[in-house]
Amino acid sequence: MSVQRIKKGDIVFCNTGKDAGRTGEVLSIDIAKGYAVVDGLNLKKKTFRKSEHFPEGAIHEIPAPIHLSNLMPYDPESKKGVRISRIREDGKSIRVAKGSGHRFE
């Protein structure tokens, strides 16, 4: 099992693609395939047939998976995506931004 730099609930920065420069919160992550679903990024239109929930049918925008290589943890102090390193404190591994030293807990 590899060490993750991005986890569910993190705020991430998209560094490439149509959403480059935008941020969002990680909703779910698939480590085996290397994809994450991020709120507000990589939106795709999904159509819904007429049903009890949608009497007229509907078209909604839902977030689609985006590859982890296109995402970086977002540092609110420096207001950009950052690379991270890991340090050990009290037997626990903590993610730390390389530039500013911001801790991701």
C-alpha positions, 0 to 999 in steps of 0.5 A: 500500500502506498502513502497517500498525499490526498485524502477524503475531505482535503481541499485540493488544487487542480493543476491541469485540464479544463479546471486548472487553477480551481479548488474543491473538496475531495468527496471520494477517492479510489486508490486502486484506480488513482482517481478522486471525485472533487466537488465542483471540478470536472463536472459532467451533465447527467440526464435522468429519465422521467420517474417519481423523483423527476416527473419531467425528467432532469439534467444535472451536473455531477462531478466525474472522477479526476486523476490524482496526478492532476491534483495537489493539496491546497495550502490556504496560507500561500493560496496555491497547490503545494508539494508535501513531505511527511514528518513523524510526531508521537508515532504518527505521520503528519503531512506538511507543506514543503514551502510554508510548513502548513500542517494537513491534519 
